[in-house]
Every structure is written in structure tokens, then in C-alpha cells.
Amino acid sequence: MPQAVVLRKLSPLAKGGSRYVYRHPENPAHLIKVIRPEVIEDRFGKGTHWYKRLRRFGKYLSYHREVQEFLAVHAATDETPDFLQRVIGFAETDLGLGLVIEGVFSEDGALSPSLGDLLKEHRYTDEIRDRLEACFEQILNSPVILSDLNVGNFVYVEHEDRFVMIDGMGNANPLGLKGLSQRFNRRAKLKRFQRFRGRIERYLRQYEYPDSFFS
């Protein structure tokens, strides 16, 4: 039996709503996502609703959703598009089963900045907005289902001038229409993008971008 990848002694590179992200200690080009222990207890422990404890994929439901979207795009195009992070596979770790993904890094080896970082650091320009809109268009024309859009879910690969969506995908309701109808899914994505643009504009005002940026 393969030895578990040791992550417990490492510091996570990032912390999401439900997962920690570590650099793979045996392959620096890859990242490993693991479910945060407190999230497991809060969402799937004894005090949670019975139906959550009976879910087939349990605490690994987020992995299932992410892999599903990766496979859906491959089924449609037979390739990994620029806007999606490549799924490598799974790894047994000392923090539980981990989802292994290809890292999205800057040229200096650090994690690529998120859209939130760009906004906060006043690095969000008209050119950056155009690249984000190009990413939206790619997502819109793909079978990907969106579950959440926030400024932490998009990272900008500066040396390649493109955005990559690293989280917020998957069908929260497997019986919903988005997974059955491309037209319905497209309409739902258009609505999410419109709301997200409004959220970005609120960040621009919060960070006191010049009025000329809104003209």
C-alpha cells in the first residue's frame, strides 16, 4: 500500500471556504486540496442534518463536483481549456484523501494572484477586465456548471495573460435543470456573471478606484 503524503507538518498555501491547499511535497508543480477538519465536523458530523450524513460522497462531495466539471468539458472538447485548472488525480494524505491539481503559478513560483488580490492592490485595469470577460465567454460556451462566483475563485496568470477558475464549479442540485439543459445552464451563467460584475464594481468603489474607471 502506498505511503500517505505527509501534509500535517506543512503550512497550507491557501485556505478556501472548505479546503486547505498545499503544495505537493513530491511534485512542486502540483497542489493538493484537502477538506478542513473543522468543516468535516461542522457539515458532516453528528449534529448535522441526517440527509447530509447519508450523501453518497459525504465530505468529498466538493471533489466529485470539481472532477465532474473537468470531465464534462473533456467530453465536449477532449481537451483542458485555458480557463480550467487541470485535475491530476487523488492522493492519500495524513489529512485524508486529497485532490491533486495542476498548480497555477507566477513566473517566480508563487501562487498566481487572485482577482481579489488585483482589485485590492489597484492592479485591476481595463486590460485585466478584458481578460476576465474573455474567461467568462469561455465558461459560457462550455458545459461547466457554476455554483459560486467570488473574487477568490479566479486567478490571473500574468505571464500568459489569462484567468483560470480554481473553484466554484459543480451542480449543487444533481436533479436540477442546469445539468440537463444547455440553454438553461447558459441562461443561469449569464445571470451569475451579471451579478458578479456588480460585485466587482462594489469592490472598485470600496478601494476608491478613480471615477474615470466607471465611465
N, CA and C of each residue as an Amber inpcrd file, in Angstrom:
protein
   645
   0.8530000  -1.1990000   0.0000000   0.0000000   0.0000000   0.0000000
   0.8870000   1.2460000   0.0000000   0.6310000   2.2280000  -0.9090000
   1.4760000   3.4200000  -0.9720000   1.4390000   4.2110000   0.3310000
   2.5620000   4.8090000   0.6590000   2.6450000   5.6090000   1.8830000
   1.9200000   6.9330000   1.6770000   1.2250000   7.3700000   2.7160000
   0.4580000   8.6140000   2.6220000   1.3870000   9.8080000   2.4810000
   0.9570000  10.7820000   1.6860000   1.7020000  12.0280000   1.5490000
   1.5650000  12.8150000   2.8520000   2.6760000  13.2550000   3.4110000
   2.6590000  13.9540000   4.6910000   2.4480000  15.4490000   4.4600000
   1.3240000  15.9550000   4.9520000   0.9960000  17.3760000   4.8230000
   0.9010000  18.0660000   6.1790000   0.6920000  17.2890000   7.2270000
   0.3930000  17.8460000   8.5470000   1.4740000  18.8040000   9.0470000
   2.7220000  18.5710000   8.6470000   3.8220000  19.4110000   9.1190000
   4.0500000  20.6340000   8.2320000   3.2860000  20.7240000   7.1440000
   3.4520000  21.8270000   6.2060000   2.4180000  22.9220000   6.4720000
   2.7140000  24.1130000   6.0140000   1.7500000  25.2210000   6.0880000
   0.9930000  25.2830000   4.7630000  -0.3290000  25.3930000   4.8180000
  -1.0790000  25.4860000   3.5630000  -0.7570000  26.7760000   2.8150000
  -0.7650000  26.6870000   1.4900000  -0.5540000  27.8750000   0.6670000
  -1.7860000  28.7610000   0.6480000  -2.9470000  28.1330000   0.7890000
  -4.2080000  28.8840000   0.7220000  -5.2610000  28.1640000   1.5440000
  -6.2790000  28.9290000   1.9340000  -7.3970000  28.3940000   2.7050000
  -8.6960000  28.8390000   2.0580000  -9.4790000  27.8670000   1.5880000
 -10.7590000  28.1690000   0.9750000 -11.8950000  28.0150000   1.9700000
 -13.1050000  28.1170000   1.4690000 -14.2700000  28.0080000   2.3370000
 -14.3890000  26.6560000   3.0110000 -13.8870000  25.6060000   2.3560000
 -13.9950000  24.2680000   2.9430000 -12.7070000  23.4600000   2.8450000
 -11.6750000  24.0070000   2.1640000 -10.4900000  23.1960000   1.9110000
  -9.2010000  23.9840000   2.1530000  -8.1620000  23.2420000   2.5080000
  -6.8080000  23.7780000   2.5240000  -6.1340000  23.3780000   1.2080000
  -5.2130000  24.2270000   0.7610000  -4.4440000  23.9280000  -0.4510000
  -2.9670000  23.8770000  -0.0810000  -2.3420000  22.7550000  -0.3710000
  -0.9130000  22.5630000  -0.0870000  -0.1530000  22.3570000  -1.3930000
   1.1020000  22.7490000  -1.3870000   1.9730000  22.3750000  -2.4990000
   2.3650000  20.9160000  -2.3070000   2.2850000  20.1520000  -3.3710000
   2.6170000  18.7280000  -3.2820000   4.0990000  18.5930000  -2.9290000
   4.4220000  17.9650000  -1.8020000   5.8280000  17.8790000  -1.3780000
   6.6970000  17.0340000  -2.2980000   6.0620000  16.1990000  -3.1130000
   6.8400000  15.3310000  -4.0060000   6.8260000  15.8200000  -5.4500000
   5.9520000  16.7960000  -5.7460000   5.8910000  17.3670000  -7.0970000
   5.4760000  18.8210000  -6.9740000   6.4220000  19.7420000  -6.9270000
   6.1090000  21.1560000  -6.6960000   5.2100000  21.7960000  -7.7510000
   5.0570000  21.1420000  -8.9000000   4.1790000  21.6940000  -9.9400000
   2.7130000  21.4220000  -9.6470000   2.4530000  20.5630000  -8.6630000
   1.0870000  20.1740000  -8.3330000   0.6810000  20.7030000  -6.9570000
  -0.6160000  20.8410000  -6.7810000  -1.1960000  21.2140000  -5.4980000
  -2.0990000  20.0830000  -5.0140000  -2.3090000  20.0350000  -3.7000000
  -3.2310000  19.0620000  -3.1120000  -4.2740000  19.8160000  -2.2880000
  -5.5330000  19.5870000  -2.6140000  -6.6260000  20.1510000  -1.8300000
  -7.1060000  19.0970000  -0.8430000  -7.2560000  19.4720000   0.4210000
  -7.8030000  18.5590000   1.4320000  -8.9190000  19.2760000   2.1860000
  -9.8840000  18.5140000   2.6600000 -11.0080000  19.0790000   3.3980000
 -10.5450000  19.5030000   4.7800000 -10.8990000  20.7060000   5.1780000
 -10.5270000  21.1920000   6.5070000 -11.2590000  20.3840000   7.5760000
 -10.5580000  19.9280000   8.6280000 -11.1800000  19.0780000   9.6590000
 -12.4060000  19.7140000  10.3100000 -12.3410000  21.0230000  10.5910000
 -13.4770000  21.6650000  11.2490000 -14.6990000  21.7180000  10.3370000
 -14.4680000  21.7520000   9.0320000 -15.5760000  21.7470000   8.0750000
 -16.2450000  20.3810000   8.0560000 -15.4300000  19.3380000   8.1270000
 -15.9780000  17.9750000   8.1600000 -16.9140000  17.8060000   9.3490000
 -16.4770000  18.2730000  10.5200000 -17.2880000  18.1320000  11.7260000
 -18.5260000  18.9990000  11.6610000 -18.3670000  20.2300000  11.1530000
 -19.4790000  21.1740000  11.1130000 -20.5540000  20.7520000  10.1280000
 -20.1440000  20.2390000   8.9730000 -21.1040000  19.9450000   7.9010000
 -21.5230000  18.4870000   7.8350000 -20.6860000  17.5930000   8.3600000
 -20.9840000  16.1690000   8.2230000 -20.9340000  15.4080000   9.5360000
 -20.7560000  16.1160000  10.6620000 -20.6690000  15.4680000  11.9610000
 -22.0240000  15.0450000  12.5030000 -22.0210000  14.6550000  13.7570000
 -23.2230000  14.0950000  14.3740000 -24.3590000  15.1040000  14.4840000
 -24.0350000  16.3750000  14.6310000 -25.0850000  17.3660000  14.8320000
 -25.7020000  17.9140000  13.5650000 -25.2750000  17.4340000  12.3960000
 -25.7840000  17.9690000  11.1380000 -27.0520000  17.2340000  10.7130000
 -27.7040000  17.7480000   9.6840000 -28.9270000  17.1280000   9.1830000
 -28.6410000  15.6980000   8.7000000 -29.5980000  14.8320000   8.8830000
 -29.4160000  13.4210000   8.5510000 -29.1130000  13.2000000   7.0770000
 -29.7320000  14.0190000   6.2040000 -29.5420000  13.7940000   4.7790000
 -28.1130000  14.1120000   4.3420000 -27.4380000  15.0180000   5.0550000
 -26.0480000  15.3120000   4.7200000 -25.1490000  14.1230000   5.0690000
 -25.4680000  13.4600000   6.1780000 -24.6580000  12.3090000   6.5790000
 -24.8770000  11.1120000   5.6570000 -26.0040000  11.1050000   4.9350000
 -26.3140000   9.9880000   4.0560000 -25.8780000  10.2160000   2.6120000
 -25.3430000  11.4000000   2.3310000 -24.8910000  11.6610000   0.9650000
 -23.8160000  10.6630000   0.5590000 -23.9360000  10.1800000  -0.6550000
 -23.0690000   9.0990000  -1.1110000 -21.5890000   9.4720000  -1.0700000
 -21.2620000  10.7040000  -1.4560000 -19.8570000  11.1060000  -1.4940000
 -19.4270000  11.8200000  -0.2170000 -20.3590000  12.0150000   0.7000000
 -20.0380000  12.5570000   2.0120000 -19.2000000  13.8170000   1.9560000
 -18.1610000  13.8480000   2.7690000 -17.3130000  15.0330000   2.8780000
 -16.5270000  15.3190000   1.6040000 -16.4910000  14.3480000   0.6850000
 -15.7480000  14.5430000  -0.5610000 -16.6440000  14.9870000  -1.7090000
 -17.8130000  15.4970000  -1.3920000 -18.7400000  15.9420000  -2.4320000
 -18.1230000  17.0330000  -3.2980000 -17.3360000  17.9330000  -2.6930000
 -16.7230000  19.0140000  -3.4780000 -15.7450000  18.4560000  -4.5100000
 -15.0420000  17.3650000  -4.1620000 -14.1470000  16.7280000  -5.1310000
 -14.9570000  16.1930000  -6.3120000 -16.0560000  15.5390000  -5.9780000
 -16.9000000  14.9400000  -7.0000000 -17.3870000  15.9920000  -7.9790000
 -17.8240000  17.1340000  -7.4550000 -18.3310000  18.2010000  -8.3220000
 -17.2390000  18.7470000  -9.2230000 -16.0600000  18.9620000  -8.6580000
 -14.9610000  19.5350000  -9.4310000 -14.5190000  18.5840000 -10.5450000
 -14.3990000  17.3120000 -10.2210000 -13.9910000  16.3320000 -11.2200000
 -15.0680000  16.1790000 -12.2890000 -16.3250000  16.2260000 -11.8880000
 -17.4270000  16.1430000 -12.8500000 -17.3210000  17.2320000 -13.9100000
 -17.0640000  18.4650000 -13.4820000 -16.9760000  19.5690000 -14.4310000
 -15.7760000  19.4120000 -15.3490000 -14.6710000  18.9310000 -14.8020000
 -13.4750000  18.6740000 -15.6080000 -13.7900000  17.6270000 -16.6830000
 -14.4890000  16.5760000 -16.2800000 -14.8470000  15.5160000 -17.2300000
 -15.8710000  15.9990000 -18.2490000 -16.8020000  16.8430000 -17.8180000
 -17.8280000  17.3540000 -18.7340000 -17.2020000  18.1430000 -19.8760000
 -16.1950000  18.9470000 -19.5450000 -15.5150000  19.7250000 -20.5870000
 -14.7520000  18.8010000 -21.5240000 -14.0950000  17.7890000 -20.9580000
 -13.3640000  16.8390000 -21.8060000 -14.3160000  16.0560000 -22.7080000
 -15.4960000  15.7270000 -22.1930000 -16.4720000  15.0070000 -23.0120000
 -16.9170000  15.8520000 -24.1970000 -16.9380000  17.1730000 -24.0060000
 -17.3860000  18.0700000 -25.0690000 -16.2700000  18.4600000 -26.0290000
 -15.0350000  18.6030000 -25.5010000 -13.9500000  19.1400000 -26.3280000
 -12.7320000  18.2270000 -26.4290000 -12.6420000  17.2470000 -25.5310000
 -11.4980000  16.3300000 -25.4630000 -10.1900000  17.0380000 -25.1570000
 -10.2710000  18.1730000 -24.4710000  -9.0570000  18.8600000 -24.0540000
  -9.3660000  19.7350000 -22.8450000  -8.3210000  20.1250000 -22.1200000
  -8.4890000  21.0090000 -20.9770000  -8.3950000  22.4540000 -21.4600000
  -9.4400000  23.2370000 -21.2880000  -9.4010000  24.6210000 -21.7620000
  -8.5520000  25.5080000 -20.8570000  -8.2330000  26.6970000 -21.3590000
  -7.3890000  27.6210000 -20.6130000  -7.9970000  28.0630000 -19.2900000
  -9.3140000  28.0800000 -19.1850000  -9.9530000  28.6670000 -18.0070000
 -10.1250000  27.6790000 -16.8540000  -9.7650000  26.4160000 -17.0600000
  -9.9460000  25.4090000 -16.0100000  -8.6100000  24.9020000 -15.5040000
  -8.5520000  24.6430000 -14.2110000  -7.3780000  24.0300000 -13.6080000
  -7.3930000  22.5320000 -13.9100000  -6.2640000  21.9980000 -14.3000000
  -6.1870000  20.5920000 -14.6920000  -6.2260000  19.6780000 -13.4630000
  -7.1190000  18.6990000 -13.4900000  -7.2010000  17.6920000 -12.4250000
  -6.2150000  16.5760000 -12.7250000  -5.3500000  16.2670000 -11.7590000
  -4.3450000  15.2220000 -11.9280000  -4.8370000  13.8820000 -11.3890000
  -5.5020000  13.9150000 -10.2290000  -5.9860000  12.6710000  -9.6340000
  -6.1890000  12.8250000  -8.1360000  -5.9790000  11.7570000  -7.4160000
  -6.1640000  11.7540000  -5.9620000  -4.9020000  11.2370000  -5.2870000
  -4.7590000  11.6110000  -4.0090000  -3.6130000  11.1390000  -3.2200000
  -4.0570000  10.9000000  -1.7900000  -3.6090000   9.7760000  -1.2310000
  -3.8210000   9.5240000   0.1900000  -2.8440000  10.4090000   0.9720000
  -3.3620000  11.1730000   1.9280000  -2.5060000  12.0220000   2.7440000
  -2.7860000  11.7580000   4.2200000  -1.9450000  12.3160000   5.0840000
  -2.1800000  12.1600000   6.5150000  -3.2970000  13.0790000   7.0010000
  -3.9140000  13.8400000   6.0780000  -5.0780000  14.6710000   6.4010000
  -6.3180000  14.1880000   5.6660000  -6.2630000  12.9480000   5.1730000
  -7.3890000  12.3990000   4.4340000  -7.1220000  12.4160000   2.9380000
  -8.1030000  11.9620000   2.1820000  -7.9640000  11.9140000   0.7360000
  -7.8030000  13.3250000   0.1730000  -6.8160000  13.5090000  -0.6990000
  -6.5760000  14.8130000  -1.2960000  -6.8370000  14.7880000  -2.7890000
  -7.3100000  15.9000000  -3.3020000  -7.4980000  16.0650000  -4.7420000
  -6.2550000  16.7640000  -5.2910000  -5.5850000  16.1260000  -6.2320000
  -4.3480000  16.6620000  -6.7960000  -4.6680000  17.4180000  -8.0820000
  -4.2050000  18.6590000  -8.1580000  -4.4610000  19.5070000  -9.3130000
  -3.1620000  20.1480000  -9.7720000  -3.1570000  20.5730000 -11.0140000
  -2.0040000  21.2830000 -11.5310000  -1.9760000  22.6830000 -10.9320000
  -0.8210000  23.1050000 -10.4240000  -0.7160000  24.4260000  -9.8310000
  -0.7820000  25.5320000 -10.8640000  -1.2980000  26.6860000 -10.4360000
  -1.3180000  27.8710000 -11.2910000  -0.4050000  28.8910000 -10.6240000
   0.7980000  29.0500000 -11.1870000   1.8300000  29.8400000 -10.5360000
   2.2880000  31.0070000 -11.4020000   2.8280000  32.0110000 -10.7250000
   3.5020000  33.0930000 -11.4150000   4.8910000  32.6180000 -11.8320000
   5.5870000  33.4350000 -12.6050000   6.9090000  33.0400000 -13.0840000
   7.9150000  32.8660000 -11.9470000   7.6730000  33.5600000 -10.8180000
   8.5920000  33.4340000  -9.6840000   8.2850000  32.2240000  -8.8050000
   7.2820000  31.4200000  -9.1930000   6.9580000  30.2140000  -8.4500000
   5.8950000  30.3830000  -7.3900000   5.4610000  31.6170000  -7.1280000
   4.3970000  31.8680000  -6.1510000   3.0420000  31.5850000  -6.7910000
   2.0260000  31.3890000  -5.9450000   0.6800000  31.2240000  -6.4720000
   0.2840000  32.4590000  -7.2660000  -0.3860000  32.2540000  -8.3850000
  -0.8560000  33.3830000  -9.1740000  -1.8400000  34.2110000  -8.3560000
  -1.8360000  35.5330000  -8.5300000  -2.7310000  36.3830000  -7.7400000
  -4.1940000  36.1630000  -8.1110000  -5.0360000  36.2620000  -7.1030000
  -6.4780000  36.1430000  -7.3490000  -7.0360000  37.4660000  -7.8620000
  -8.2310000  37.4020000  -8.3900000  -8.9190000  38.6260000  -8.8030000
  -9.0540000  39.5650000  -7.6140000  -9.3030000  39.0140000  -6.4350000
  -9.3990000  39.8270000  -5.2270000  -8.0930000  40.5530000  -4.9260000
  -6.9670000  39.8570000  -5.1350000  -5.6570000  40.4940000  -4.9330000
  -5.4720000  41.6650000  -5.8920000  -5.8260000  41.4520000  -7.1510000
  -5.6550000  42.5020000  -8.1560000  -6.4920000  43.7270000  -7.8060000
  -7.7160000  43.4920000  -7.3760000  -8.5950000  44.6070000  -7.0150000
  -8.0330000  45.3750000  -5.8200000  -7.6500000  44.6500000  -4.7970000
  -7.1650000  45.2770000  -3.5670000  -5.8760000  46.0510000  -3.7860000
  -5.0180000  45.5370000  -4.6660000  -3.7100000  46.1610000  -4.9070000
  -3.7420000  47.1910000  -6.0280000  -4.9480000  47.5510000  -6.4750000
  -5.1170000  48.5380000  -7.5520000  -4.3970000  48.1150000  -8.8330000
  -4.4590000  46.8270000  -9.0970000  -3.8540000  46.2970000 -10.3240000
  -4.9220000  45.8840000 -11.3340000  -6.1680000  46.1870000 -11.0250000
  -7.2730000  45.8500000 -11.9220000  -7.4130000  46.9700000 -12.9510000
  -7.1060000  46.6710000 -14.1960000  -7.1080000  47.6530000 -15.2670000
  -8.1490000  47.2790000 -16.3180000  -8.3090000  48.1270000 -17.3060000
  -9.2100000  47.8040000 -18.4140000  -8.7550000  46.5390000 -19.1300000
  -7.4520000  46.3760000 -19.2450000  -6.9110000  45.1830000 -19.9140000
  -7.2130000  43.9150000 -19.0990000  -7.0810000  44.0310000 -17.7760000
  -7.4050000  42.8930000 -16.9080000  -8.8890000  42.5660000 -17.0170000
  -9.7200000  43.5930000 -17.0300000 -11.1650000  43.3650000 -17.1650000
 -11.4750000  42.6440000 -18.4810000 -10.7770000  43.0220000 -19.5520000
 -10.9950000  42.3550000 -20.8430000 -10.6290000  40.8790000 -20.7610000
  -9.5330000  40.5640000 -20.0440000  -9.1410000  39.1550000 -19.9220000
 -10.1680000  38.3840000 -19.0910000 -10.7140000  39.0300000 -18.0720000
 -11.7390000  38.3790000 -17.2520000 -12.9950000  38.1130000 -18.0830000
 -13.3760000  39.0890000 -18.9000000 -14.5440000  38.9020000 -19.7590000
 -14.3050000  37.7800000 -20.7690000 -13.0740000  37.6580000 -21.2430000
 -12.7480000  36.5600000 -22.1590000 -12.8980000  35.2150000 -21.4560000
 -12.5160000  35.1750000 -20.1800000 -12.6890000  33.9530000 -19.3810000
 -14.1700000  33.6360000 -19.2090000 -14.9720000  34.6680000 -18.9250000
 -16.4250000  34.4760000 -18.8050000 -16.9830000  33.8660000 -20.0870000
 -16.5240000  34.3810000 -21.2170000 -17.0310000  33.9010000 -22.5060000
 -16.6840000  32.4340000 -22.7220000 -15.4780000  32.0430000 -22.3170000
 -15.0960000  30.6360000 -22.4350000 -15.9830000  29.7480000 -21.5660000
 -16.2330000  30.1990000 -20.3410000 -17.0820000  29.4330000 -19.4280000
 -18.5000000  29.3360000 -19.9810000 -18.9760000  30.4520000 -20.5180000
 -20.3270000  30.4950000 -21.0600000 -20.5090000  29.5000000 -22.2010000
 -19.4840000  29.3340000 -23.0080000 -19.5710000  28.4560000 -24.1770000
 -19.1550000  27.0220000 -23.8690000 -18.9940000  26.7090000 -22.5970000
 -18.6270000  25.3610000 -22.1730000 -19.8000000  24.7310000 -21.4110000
 -19.7440000  23.4320000 -21.1370000 -20.8010000  22.7960000 -20.3480000
 -20.6520000  22.9840000 -18.8470000 -19.6450000  23.7140000 -18.3990000
 -19.3930000  23.8950000 -16.9680000 -20.6010000  24.5130000 -16.2660000
 -20.9260000  23.9680000 -15.1090000 -21.9940000  24.5000000 -14.2530000
 -21.3380000  25.2790000 -13.1190000 -21.8440000  26.4650000 -12.8490000
 -21.2930000  27.3130000 -11.8000000 -22.1000000  27.1720000 -10.5170000
 -21.3880000  27.1340000  -9.3930000 -22.0730000  27.0900000  -8.1000000
 -21.8090000  28.3420000  -7.2820000 -20.6820000  29.0130000  -7.5610000
 -20.3290000  30.1890000  -6.7700000 -19.3460000  31.0330000  -7.5620000
 -19.5650000  32.3360000  -7.5500000 -18.6140000  33.2530000  -8.1670000
 -18.1660000  34.2460000  -7.1140000 -16.8790000  34.2440000  -6.8190000
 -16.3370000  35.2690000  -5.9410000 -14.9180000  35.5980000  -6.4010000
 -14.3840000  36.6810000  -5.8840000 -13.1030000  37.1840000  -6.3930000
 -11.9220000  36.2930000  -6.0170000 -12.1480000  35.3170000  -5.1390000
 -11.0900000  34.3770000  -4.8030000 -11.0600000  33.1610000  -5.7030000
 -12.1010000  32.9950000  -6.5230000 -12.2030000  31.8110000  -7.3720000
 -11.5300000  31.9660000  -8.7300000 -11.0570000  33.1700000  -9.0280000
 -10.3660000  33.4150000 -10.2890000  -8.9410000  33.8760000 -10.0000000
  -7.9760000  33.2550000 -10.6600000  -6.5830000  33.6850000 -10.5190000
  -6.0600000  34.1100000 -11.8850000  -5.1510000  35.0840000 -11.8600000
  -4.6300000  35.6480000 -13.0990000  -3.2100000  35.1630000 -13.3400000
  -3.0010000  34.4950000 -14.4700000  -1.6810000  34.0150000 -14.8650000
  -1.0360000  35.1320000 -15.6770000  -0.2200000  35.9240000 -15.0120000
   0.2840000  37.1570000 -15.6120000   1.1170000  36.9220000 -16.8650000
   2.0220000  35.9500000 -16.8170000   2.9130000  35.7450000 -17.9650000
   2.2000000  35.0950000 -19.1450000   0.9640000  34.6320000 -18.9430000
   0.1730000  34.0730000 -20.0400000  -1.0610000  34.9200000 -20.3360000
  -1.2590000  35.9600000 -19.5510000  -2.3480000  36.9190000 -19.7590000
  -3.7120000  36.2290000 -19.8670000  -4.0280000  35.4270000 -18.8480000
  -5.3150000  34.7340000 -18.8380000  -5.7560000  34.4800000 -17.4100000
  -7.0650000  34.3130000 -17.2290000  -7.6330000  33.9420000 -15.9450000
  -7.9430000  32.4450000 -15.9280000  -7.8200000  31.8650000 -14.7380000
  -8.1700000  30.4610000 -14.5240000  -9.1450000  30.3960000 -13.3570000
 -10.2210000  29.6430000 -13.5310000 -11.1840000  29.4460000 -12.4490000
 -10.7410000  28.2410000 -11.6300000 -10.5240000  28.4480000 -10.3280000
  -9.9530000  27.3880000  -9.4900000 -10.9650000  26.7880000  -8.5180000
 -12.1590000  27.3530000  -8.4460000 -13.1720000  26.8400000  -7.5150000
 -14.5280000  27.4170000  -7.9260000 -15.5940000  26.9400000  -7.2620000
 -16.9240000  27.4900000  -7.5130000 -17.6780000  26.8160000  -8.6400000
 -17.2750000  25.5920000  -8.9970000 -17.9440000  24.8570000 -10.0680000
 -18.6900000  23.6580000  -9.5050000 -19.6850000  23.1970000 -10.2530000
 -20.3980000  21.9830000  -9.8670000 -21.8530000  22.2170000  -9.6130000
 -22.6230000  21.1810000  -9.8430000 -24.0720000  21.2620000  -9.7000000
 -24.4780000  20.9260000  -8.2740000 -24.9510000  21.9280000  -7.5410000
 -25.3790000  21.6970000  -6.1610000 -26.6210000  20.8140000  -6.1140000
 -27.4130000  20.8560000  -7.1690000 -28.6250000  20.0370000  -7.2450000
 -28.5230000  19.1050000  -8.4460000 -28.1540000  17.8370000  -8.2260000
 -27.9580000  16.9180000  -9.3510000 -29.2230000  16.6800000 -10.1650000
 -30.3960000  17.0170000  -9.6160000 -31.6470000  16.8500000 -10.3430000
 -32.0970000  18.1490000 -11.0110000 -31.2710000  19.1890000 -10.9010000
 -31.6230000  20.4870000 -11.4490000 -31.5200000  20.5330000 -12.9680000
 -32.0820000  21.5900000 -13.5370000 -32.1380000  21.7120000 -14.9830000
 -30.7960000  22.0710000 -15.6130000 -29.8910000  22.6630000 -14.8220000
 -28.6250000  23.0990000 -15.4110000 -27.8190000  21.9240000 -15.9660000
 -27.9600000  20.7670000 -15.3450000 -27.2390000  19.6020000 -15.8270000
 -27.9330000  18.8880000 -16.9670000 -29.1810000  19.2780000 -17.2290000
 -29.9750000  18.6020000 -18.2530000 -30.1870000  19.4510000 -19.4970000
 -30.0660000  20.7630000 -19.3530000 -30.3650000  21.6730000 -20.4630000
 -29.2340000  22.6790000 -20.6360000 -28.5760000  22.6460000 -21.7960000
 -27.5260000  23.6090000 -22.0850000 -28.0800000  25.0300000 -22.1120000
 -29.2840000  25.1760000 -22.6350000 -29.8880000  26.5150000 -22.7120000
 -30.1410000  27.0730000 -21.3210000 -30.6830000  26.2420000 -20.4440000
 -30.9580000  26.6930000 -19.0720000 -29.6500000  27.0090000 -18.3530000
 -28.6320000  26.1670000 -18.5390000 -27.3400000  26.3910000 -17.8940000
 -26.7120000  27.6910000 -18.3850000 -26.8000000  27.9590000 -19.6730000
 -26.2380000  29.1840000 -20.2380000 -26.9390000  30.4120000 -19.6570000
 -28.2650000  30.3310000 -19.5640000 -29.0220000  31.4590000 -19.0110000
 -28.6530000  31.6970000 -17.5460000 -28.4790000  30.6030000 -16.7950000
 -28.1050000  30.7260000 -15.3820000 -26.7220000  31.3550000 -15.2510000
 -25.7930000  30.9850000 -16.1370000 -24.4460000  31.5550000 -16.0860000
 -24.4600000  33.0390000 -16.4300000 -25.2630000  33.4260000 -17.3940000
 -25.3630000  34.8410000 -17.7560000 -25.8240000  35.6730000 -16.5550000
 -26.7970000  35.1530000 -15.8190000 -27.2950000  35.8570000 -14.6370000
 -26.2190000  35.9590000 -13.5650000 -25.4600000  34.8780000 -13.3560000
 -24.3870000  34.8960000 -12.3550000 -23.2970000  35.8990000 -12.7440000
 -22.9470000  35.9260000 -14.0130000 -21.9200000  36.8590000 -14.4600000
 -22.3630000  38.3010000 -14.2420000 -23.6310000  38.5730000 -14.5140000
 -24.1240000  39.9310000 -14.3380000 -24.0690000  40.3620000 -12.8730000
 -24.4670000  39.4760000 -11.9820000 -24.3900000  39.7810000 -10.5480000
 -22.9360000  39.9530000 -10.1090000 -22.0650000  39.1270000 -10.6770000
 -20.6500000  39.1820000 -10.3090000 -20.0180000  40.5010000 -10.7580000
 -20.4040000  40.9760000 -11.9220000 -19.8970000  42.2730000 -12.3800000
 -20.2920000  43.3760000 -11.4020000 -21.5100000  43.2950000 -10.8840000
 -21.9440000  44.2670000  -9.8910000 -21.1250000  44.1800000  -8.6220000
 -20.7680000  42.9730000  -8.2190000 -19.9400000  42.8000000  -7.0250000
 -18.5550000  43.3860000  -7.2510000 -17.9940000  43.1590000  -8.4450000
 -16.6780000  43.7220000  -8.7650000 -16.7270000  45.2450000  -8.7130000
 -17.7920000  45.8220000  -9.2440000 -17.9080000  47.2860000  -9.2170000
 -17.9670000  47.8020000  -7.7920000 -18.6100000  47.0730000  -6.8980000
 -18.6450000  47.5000000  -5.4920000 -17.2410000  47.4600000  -4.8840000
 -16.4580000  46.4650000  -5.2590000 -15.0680000  46.4260000  -4.7920000
 -14.2850000  47.6210000  -5.3360000 -14.5220000  47.9600000  -6.5900000
 -13.8200000  49.0990000  -7.1870000 -14.1150000  50.3820000  -6.4190000
 -15.3460000  50.5570000  -6.0250000 -15.7140000  51.7460000  -5.2600000
 -15.1460000  51.6700000  -3.8390000 -15.1760000  50.4830000  -3.2610000
 -14.6250000  50.3010000  -1.9100000 -13.1380000  50.6480000  -1.8800000
 -12.4190000  50.2520000  -2.9210000 -10.9760000  50.5050000  -2.9750000
 -10.6470000  51.8410000  -3.6470000 -11.6660000  52.6300000  -3.8630000
 -11.5130000  54.0230000  -4.3360000 -10.7540000  54.1240000  -5.6540000
 -11.1970000  53.3270000  -6.6140000 -10.6730000  53.4860000  -7.9600000
 -11.1700000  54.8090000  -8.5320000 -10.4240000  55.4250000  -9.4430000
 -10.8260000  56.7310000  -9.9890000 -12.1540000  56.6590000 -10.7340000
 -12.8850000  57.7930000 -10.6990000 -14.1960000  57.8500000 -11.3570000
 -14.0980000  57.5230000 -12.8440000 -12.9720000  57.8510000 -13.4400000
 -12.8000000  57.6090000 -14.8680000 -12.8910000  56.1280000 -15.2070000
 -12.6510000  55.2740000 -14.1950000 -12.7040000  53.8370000 -14.4380000
 -14.1310000  53.3610000 -14.6840000 -15.1150000  54.1300000 -14.2190000
 -16.5130000  53.7210000 -14.3400000 -17.1930000  54.3340000 -15.5530000
 -16.5040000  55.1460000 -16.3180000 -17.1270000  55.8160000 -17.4560000
 -17.1950000  54.8870000 -18.6640000
